[in-house]
Amino acid sequence: MPSKERFITYGIILLLSSALIYFVLINDEQYVEDYNLKINALEAKVDSLHHINDKLVYKIDTLNQQIVKLDKEIDKQDKKIVTLKYKVNEKVNSVDSFSNDELTRFFTERYRHYEDSIKKTNSSSSN
């Protein structure tokens, strides 16, 4: 019987070896090709998204530069506004200290180029 057991053992080893050879070397690799196609499609999509992302990063950088420029311009305008407010406040304070005669003279000199509105009317009922 030992030869019968040997025969069965060799048969099992031969069967396992042939199955292993079939699955490793001869197996149909169509699923591998399908997975490779899917991987390639995903890599192309990732590359496309990286390209779009690069464009968006460039656009963000450009907009950030514009924001910095506009912030500087706003700061300049704010400084001008503060300066103008200060000057106007000085003038208002100086006018507040005028006497009645000085106020009359101030407004007369300031608006002397405007003519009286009554002179401009040419109606028959004007005084």
C-alpha positions as CSV (number, residue, x, y, z in Angstrom):
1,M,0.0,0.0,0.0
2,P,2.8,2.4,0.4
3,S,3.1,2.7,-3.3
4,K,-0.6,3.4,-3.6
5,E,-0.3,6.2,-1.0
6,R,2.7,7.5,-2.9
7,F,0.7,7.4,-6.1
8,I,-2.1,9.3,-4.5
9,T,0.3,11.9,-3.0
10,Y,2.1,12.3,-6.4
11,G,-1.3,12.7,-8.0
12,I,-2.4,15.4,-5.6
13,I,0.9,17.2,-6.0
14,L,0.6,17.0,-9.8
15,L,-3.0,18.2,-9.6
16,L,-2.0,21.1,-7.4
17,S,1.0,22.0,-9.5
18,S,-1.1,22.0,-12.7
19,A,-3.8,24.2,-11.0
20,L,-1.1,26.6,-9.8
21,I,0.5,26.7,-13.3
22,Y,-2.9,27.3,-14.8
23,F,-3.8,30.2,-12.5
24,V,-0.4,31.8,-12.5
25,L,0.8,31.4,-16.1
26,I,-2.1,30.5,-18.3
27,N,-5.0,32.3,-16.6
28,D,-7.1,34.7,-18.7
29,E,-5.8,38.2,-17.9
30,Q,-8.8,40.1,-19.3
31,Y,-9.7,41.4,-15.8
32,V,-6.2,42.8,-15.5
33,E,-6.6,44.7,-18.8
34,D,-10.0,46.0,-17.6
35,Y,-8.4,47.2,-14.4
36,N,-5.6,48.8,-16.3
37,L,-8.0,50.6,-18.6
38,K,-9.9,51.9,-15.5
39,I,-6.7,53.0,-13.8
40,N,-5.6,54.8,-17.0
41,A,-8.9,56.6,-17.2
42,L,-8.7,57.6,-13.5
43,E,-5.1,58.8,-14.0
44,A,-6.3,60.9,-17.0
45,K,-9.1,62.4,-14.9
46,V,-6.7,63.2,-12.1
47,D,-4.3,64.9,-14.5
48,S,-7.2,66.9,-15.9
49,L,-8.2,67.9,-12.4
50,H,-4.6,68.9,-11.6
51,H,-4.6,71.1,-14.7
52,I,-7.8,72.7,-13.8
53,N,-6.6,73.2,-10.2
54,D,-3.4,74.9,-11.5
55,K,-5.5,77.3,-13.5
56,L,-7.6,78.1,-10.5
57,V,-4.5,78.6,-8.3
58,Y,-3.1,81.1,-10.9
59,K,-6.5,82.9,-11.0
60,I,-6.6,83.1,-7.2
61,D,-3.0,84.5,-7.1
62,T,-4.0,87.1,-9.8
63,L,-7.1,88.1,-7.8
64,N,-5.1,88.3,-4.6
65,Q,-2.6,90.7,-6.3
66,Q,-5.6,92.8,-7.4
67,I,-7.0,92.8,-3.9
68,V,-3.6,94.1,-2.5
69,K,-3.6,96.9,-5.1
70,L,-7.1,97.9,-4.3
71,D,-6.5,97.8,-0.6
72,K,-3.6,100.2,-1.1
73,E,-5.8,102.5,-3.2
74,I,-8.5,102.4,-0.5
75,D,-5.9,103.3,2.1
76,K,-4.8,106.3,0.0
77,Q,-8.4,107.4,-0.4
78,D,-9.0,107.0,3.3
79,K,-6.0,109.2,4.1
80,K,-7.3,111.8,1.6
81,I,-10.7,111.7,3.3
82,V,-9.2,112.2,6.7
83,T,-7.1,115.1,5.5
84,L,-10.1,116.7,3.8
85,K,-12.2,116.2,7.0
86,Y,-9.5,117.9,9.0
87,K,-9.3,120.9,6.6
88,V,-13.1,121.2,6.5
89,N,-13.2,121.1,10.3
90,E,-10.6,123.8,10.5
91,K,-12.6,126.0,8.2
92,V,-15.8,125.4,10.0
93,N,-14.1,126.2,13.3
94,S,-12.7,129.4,11.9
95,V,-16.1,130.4,10.5
96,D,-17.6,129.7,13.9
97,S,-15.4,132.3,15.5
98,F,-16.4,135.1,13.0
99,S,-18.5,138.0,14.1
100,N,-21.6,139.0,12.2
101,D,-19.7,141.5,10.1
102,E,-17.0,139.0,9.3
103,L,-19.6,136.4,8.3
104,T,-21.3,138.9,6.0
105,R,-17.9,139.7,4.3
106,F,-17.0,136.0,4.1
107,F,-20.2,135.0,2.3
108,T,-20.1,138.2,0.1
109,E,-16.6,137.4,-1.1
110,R,-17.2,133.8,-1.4
111,Y,-20.4,134.0,-3.6
112,R,-19.9,137.4,-5.3
113,H,-19.7,135.8,-8.8
114,Y,-23.3,134.7,-8.5
115,E,-25.8,137.4,-9.4
116,D,-29.0,138.0,-7.6
117,S,-31.8,135.9,-8.9
118,I,-34.2,138.8,-9.0
119,K,-32.1,140.6,-11.6
120,K,-32.5,137.7,-14.0
121,T,-36.2,137.8,-14.2
122,N,-37.7,139.6,-17.2
123,S,-41.3,139.5,-16.3
124,S,-43.6,142.5,-16.4
125,S,-44.6,141.9,-12.8
126,S,-41.1,142.0,-11.4
127,N,-40.3,144.8,-8.9
